[in-house]
Amino acid sequence: MTLPAFDHEYWRTPREDWTHLGYHWHCYSWTGDGRMIANDAARRDPATELPPTVIREWLGKADRIIRKSPRTPDDAVAWLRREYERAVPQLGAQALDIPDEMRFGRALHDLQCGNDISWGFWLTGGSSYVSMAVVATAECRLH
């Protein structure tokens, strides 16, 4: 049995799946005490702004914590880039792990395919954590 070679450049091929699915996105971010991440009950509580343990549970959180509701994957990635770039000074060496072209190219491809994105990083100093998520939805709760 021969397996075909994996296309490591898959993310460079534009996709339009999201248009057929009727999606837009809700963007969420949270920065705070990293110890709170260990509290699963609080993370599952829809009343808290803590990042949930399951990415789709962001949609059950209060509308007030939606940071943006982009209509296109490009707009969602622009928001994600701004959030990430605000955190970069506090990320240390982990900010260099993946080149930005690949990081945001893969994010765009994932959103074009109708997938959700959830990124989380420990900030320098080791006690603060930043979470950012872009979650696809067909619901009409635009802000």
KEBAKOL-385806 format. One record per residue (C-alpha): residue in three letters; x, y, z. Coordinates in steps of 0.02 Angstrom, whole numbers, padded with zeros to 5 digits, always signed. Last residue first. Layout:
! residues N
alaXYZ
...
***
This chain:
! residues 143
his-01146+02144+00808
leu-01228+02002+00712
arg-01337+01874+00803
cys-01407+01795+00644
glu-01358+01615+00675
ala-01258+01528+00538
thr-01108+01510+00652
ala-00921+01490+00637
val-00813+01520+00790
val-00657+01629+00793
ala-00562+01611+00955
met-00431+01704+01055
ser-00359+01655+01222
val-00225+01745+01322
tyr-00148+01675+01482
ser-00064+01758+01629
ser+00041+01672+01763
gly+00198+01621+01669
gly+00297+01783+01671
thr+00289+01793+01484
leu+00114+01758+01423
trp+00044+01583+01405
phe-00042+01565+01239
gly-00211+01507+01175
trp-00278+01493+00999
ser-00450+01431+00949
ile-00506+01424+00768
asp-00669+01355+00700
asn-00688+01264+00535
gly-00799+01312+00388
cys-00673+01270+00253
gln-00640+01455+00221
leu-00609+01473+00408
asp-00477+01337+00405
his-00394+01411+00250
leu-00387+01584+00330
ala-00310+01512+00490
arg-00184+01413+00387
gly-00132+01571+00296
phe-00126+01665+00461
arg+00000+01549+00543
met+00091+01509+00378
glu+00124+01690+00331
asp+00156+01731+00514
pro+00300+01606+00525
ile+00269+01475+00659
asp+00376+01456+00816
leu+00426+01641+00822
ala+00287+01697+00938
gln+00335+01552+01054
ala+00500+01642+01088
gly+00421+01775+01199
leu+00232+01791+01199
gln+00215+01958+01290
pro+00264+02071+01145
val+00159+01961+01029
ala-00007+01986+01122
arg-00066+02141+01027
glu-00008+02057+00866
tyr-00119+01907+00903
glu-00274+02013+00930
arg-00241+02114+00771
arg-00207+01955+00671
leu-00367+01873+00735
trp-00468+02025+00682
ala-00390+02022+00508
val-00421+01833+00503
ala-00606+01861+00535
asp-00614+01995+00399
asp-00532+01877+00274
pro-00648+01734+00325
thr-00797+01843+00280
arg-00948+01915+00373
pro-00855+01962+00532
ser-00947+01968+00698
lys-00831+02055+00822
arg-00789+02053+01007
ile-00932+01939+01061
ile-00928+01952+01251
arg-01093+02045+01265
asp-01184+01905+01172
ala-01174+01797+01328
lys-01093+01626+01307
gly-01179+01483+01217
leu-01083+01517+01055
trp-00918+01503+01149
glu-00971+01323+01186
arg-00917+01279+01008
ile-00735+01286+01066
val-00753+01153+01201
thr-00662+01190+01365
pro-00738+01364+01369
pro-00633+01523+01369
leu-00676+01622+01525
glu-00800+01764+01498
thr-00918+01691+01627
ala-01108+01682+01619
pro-01110+01529+01505
asp-01026+01425+01643
arg-00921+01291+01556
arg-00758+01382+01597
ala-00812+01404+01778
ala-00844+01217+01796
asp-00681+01175+01708
asn-00574+01277+01828
ala-00397+01240+01764
ile-00402+01389+01646
met-00430+01502+01797
arg-00248+01475+01848
gly-00198+01570+01691
asp-00253+01735+01768
gly-00321+01840+01627
thr-00339+01878+01444
trp-00496+01834+01348
ser-00544+01847+01166
tyr-00696+01803+01062
cys-00740+01821+00879
his-00907+01766+00809
trp-00908+01711+00629
his-01017+01713+00474
tyr-01076+01558+00389
gly-01203+01519+00253
leu-01137+01342+00229
his-01118+01364+00042
thr-01014+01522+00070
trp-00906+01435+00201
asp-00849+01301+00078
glu-00762+01431-00032
arg-00582+01370-00025
pro-00420+01454-00074
thr-00268+01342-00101
arg-00118+01405-00001
trp-00172+01304+00151
tyr-00131+01141+00066
glu+00056+01185+00064
his+00107+01034+00166
asp+00026+00921+00038
phe+00049+00748+00112
ala+00128+00623-00007
pro+00010+00488-00067
leu+00008+00327+00033
thr+00069+00169-00048
met+00000+00000+00000
***
